[in-house]
Amino acid sequence: MDRAFRKLGIKTITPLERLSYMGERTMGALTYHPAKFQQSDNLSALQLSLLAEKAQQVLTGTNEEIFPELQLLGGSSGGARPKVIVGLNKENNVISGLDDLPSDYEHYLVKFPQNQDLEDAGAIEYVYSLMAKQAGIFLPKTRLIQKQQRYFAIKRFDREGNQRIHTHTLAGLIHADHRIPSCDYDTYLQVTQILTEQQVAIKQAFKRMLFNIIAHNRDDHVKNFSFMFNKQWQLAPAYDLMPTTGIAGEHTMSINGEGKHPQLKDLKILAEKYNVSDLSAMIEQVKEAVSQWSNLAKQYEIKPRIIQAIQKDYLKGNLS
């Protein structure tokens, strides 16, 4: 986005100009008009490997040229890893995901690796999505796409067919800065309770906290949790589940004030506050799902040294 503005000679970029840049290429239901840049392209086939290569050039600063497809499809999804908004069919053929899609395509978000990622990050995130589903966490459909590299793809939950669904991150709802540790899981549970008024949603939010602790996902900042509004507020499906070390080795969202070594006593305090009566069973369900890491990783041909490193460095007995 910044390069596109520089190309136009615009040096001071206001929030309104950024919204105008996004136009209709947005997540959720909101669009912004008038749009400053081209909003769509045709439904021609795209090459993920080429998009990934161009994204890497942007990240490393080796190419000042703006690749038009990457500029368009980068969308407003944000996040540390480069990603594109596309349409996928059952054969993993890829087209632009900006416009309404043909009936045999679905709206997906595809992630590309970056230099700071764990090796084979796409396959790792895919296996984590499978473990999360086994733990009873609601996720959209996920895929591991094998092209020249392996890419993680997740179905967009802000679309039902071609209908837009209003979506809001926890960060946006409570005006919290996702770049710094600024929130506790208590706040996430409280917002879930107030918005949804459903105990089943509170338990689902609680289970996501357990998964992040046990599976060692410490990049659990306030932008990695969302809510959807379609007649009523509900939890959005989970996303961005990966083994991560966090800032100074701590969870970005603390657990009862504890970021580095959350204990069972911290969970019991939150469970009592939010009437989660089956805490022990939930912990065992999540532990059982995470214990499948090595088997699932082998099944999806992740290298043995990566499997062992993640088992040793990330999955070594949280909440034991």
N, C-alpha and C positions, 0 to 999 in steps of 0.2 A: 504494500500500500504506500509506504513512504517513498519507494523508488518511483512509483507511478506519479506521485505528486511532484517529486523533484524533476521528473521529465517535463512536467507542465510548467516548471519554474515557480511552483508554490513552495515557499520556505516555511511559513508559519501556518501550521495545519490546525484548524479548530475542530472541536467535536462535531459540529454541524457538517463540516466538509467530510469527515470520516463517515458519518451516517449517509451522506449523499453518495460517497464512494460505494457503500454497500448496496444502496438502492433496494432491489428485490433479491439480492444474493445473500440472504440472511437465514440464520437459524430461527426457529420459532415462527410466530405468526406476524410479527411486525415487519413492515417494509417502509422505505423512506424515499420521499419524492420531493423535488425532481432529482433523478439520478445523474451523477456527474460522468459516469463511465458506462461503456457498453454493458448491458445487463445479461445478455444470453448469447449463446452460439448455437450452431445446429447440432443435430443428434448424431454427428459423425463418430465413428469409432475412435477411441483414444488408446494410447499405449501407456500403461502404468510405469513401465521401466523408464520411458522418456520423461514423464512427469517427475519421477523420483530423482532422476539425474539432474534435471533443472532445479528442483528444490534444493538439492545438495549444493549446487553452484551458488544459489542465493545465500544459503547458510554460511558457506565458506568465504563468500565475497569474491569468488573467482570470475563472476560474470555480472556485469552491470546491466546487461540487456534484460528486458522484461519479457518472459515467455508468455504470450497472450493466454494460452490455455491455463497455465498455472495461476496467472493473475485473476482470471475469471473464477476458476474452480476452487481457489483457496478459501473463498467464502469468508464467513465470520466465525468459523468454529474455534479459532484461536488455539492456545495450548503450546507446549514446548516442542512437540514433534510436528513436522510438516504433514499436512493432510489435505485431501481434496474431496469435494462433494460430487458424487457421480451416481449414475444409474447402472445397476448390475442385473443381468438376467441369470438363469440357472446355470448357464455355461460360463459364467464370469466374464462375458463380453462387457466392455465398458463404454458408456456414452456419457455425455454431459448430464449432470444431475440438477441443473439450474432450472429447467423448465418442467412442464408436465411430462411425465414419462409414458411411453407405450405400456399397454396392459401387461406385457411379459417382463417388464423391468421394475425394480424397486429402488427406492432412494437409499443410498449407502454413503458412509464416510470411510475413506481408505487412508490408512496412516503409512507414512514412509519413515525409515530409520534416519537417525542423525548420529553424529560422531560420538555423542555422550551416551548413547543407548547401549544397553547390553547387546551382545552379539545375538543375531537372530531374534530381535525384539518382537517382530511380528508373530512368530510362532510362540514365543513366551506369553505374549498377551492373549493369544488364542487359547492356550492351555489354561491360563488364569481364568478366562471367561468360562471354560468348561468346569473348572473347580468351583467357581462362584455359583453356577447353576446347580451343581450337586449340593451346594450348601443351602439351597433354597432361596437364593437371591435372584430377583427378577432382572433379567438382561434382555435386550433385543437379540434378534438372530445375529450370529457372528460367523465369519468365514475366514479361512486361511487361504489366500490366493497365491498360487504358485505360478510366477512368471519367471523373469530372469532372477528375481529375488522373491522372498516370501513376504507378503503384505497382509496385515491384519485389517479386516473390513467389518464394520458394525452397522446394522440397519438403523437408520435415523428414526428416533422415536418422536420427532417433531413433525412427522408426516404420517398420515393415514391415506394410503394411495397417493393422490396428488393434493389432498387437503392439508392445509397448514394447521398445526396445533400450537397454541400459545404455550411457551416454555420460558421458565425463569430460573436462573441459578440461585443457590443460596446466597452467594456473594451479592448478587444484584438486589435480592429481596431485603437483605438486612444492611446493605451498603457497607460491606466489609471488603477489605483489600485482600485479594487472593495471593498477592505476591509475598506477604509476610504472615507468620503465625498470628492470627487475629481472632481466633474462635475456638470454642470447646465443643465437643460432641453434645454436651448438655444443650447448647443453643440449637444445634441441628435437630435434636429430638423435640425441643420446645416448639420450634417453628413447624415441624411435622405435626405435632399435636394440635397447634392452633389452626393451621391451614386445613388439614384433612379431617380432623375430629374423628379419626378412626384408629382404634387400637391395633388393628392389623397392619396399618401403615407404620405405627410407632415400632412394632416388633420387627418389621422389615428394615427400618432405619437402624435399629439396634443391631440386627444381624449384619448389616454392612459395616458397622463399626467393628464387630467381632472379626469379620473376615479381614479387614484392613490390619487389625492387630496380629492375628494368627498367620496371615499370609505375608506379613511385613510390607504392606503398601503404606509408606509414610508420606507419599505425595498426596495426602488426603486434604487438600485445601478446599476452601469454600466454593470454588468454581467447579469442583468435581462432584457436586451434588446439585440436583435440579428438581424442580416441581413443574407439573403440567396443569393447565386449566382447560377442561373440556366439560362444561356445565358445572363442574365442581373441581376443587383442587385435589390433586393426588401426587404421590411420589412419582417422579420420572424413573425409568429403569436405571440401573447402575451402569457405570462406564469408567474408563481409565483405571483399570485394575492391573497393577504391575508390581513386581518386587522392587522397592525403592528404598533408599537410605534416609531420605528426608534431610532437612536443614539441620546440621550438627547432630545427625543421627536421631532426630526426634520426629514424632508425628506432627504434621502441620496443624491439625486440629487435636488439641490435647484431650485426654480422657480423665474427667474429674480433676483437671489441673495438671495431670501427669503426662508428659510428652515422650519420655525416653523409655521408661519401664512401667507401663500400666500394669496394675495388679488386679487380682480377682476382687479385692475389697473395693477398688474403684468402680468396677462393673456392678458390684452388688448395690452400691449407693445409687447409681443411675437406674438400675433395674427396679429398685424399690420406689424411686421417685416417679417412674413412668409405668408402674404396675406391670412389669415384665416378670411373670411368675415362673416361667420355665427356662431360666437362665442356664442351668446346668445342661439341659438337653440341647439348647441352642449351641452352646460351646462345643459339645461333643459332635454335633452335626457338622459344624464348620471345621473342626479338627480332622474329622474323618474325610471330608472333601479335600482339604489341603494335603492330607497324607497321600493323596493320589498323584502328587506332582511328578514323582520319578516315573511311574508307570505311564502316565499320559504323555510326558515329555519324550519318552522313548518311542511311544506309539507315533508321535508326530516328528520323529527323527531329529530331535534337538541333540546336539553333540554331547557325548558323555561328560566331557569336562565342564560344559555349561550347566548340565543337570546337577553335577556334584557341587559346583561352586554356589549355585542358588540354594541348594539344600543346606550347605555348610554356612553360608553367609547370611541367609535370609530366613530359613525355616528351621531354626535350631531351638525349638522349644519355647515359643511364646506362650504365656499363661500355663506353663507346666506346673 
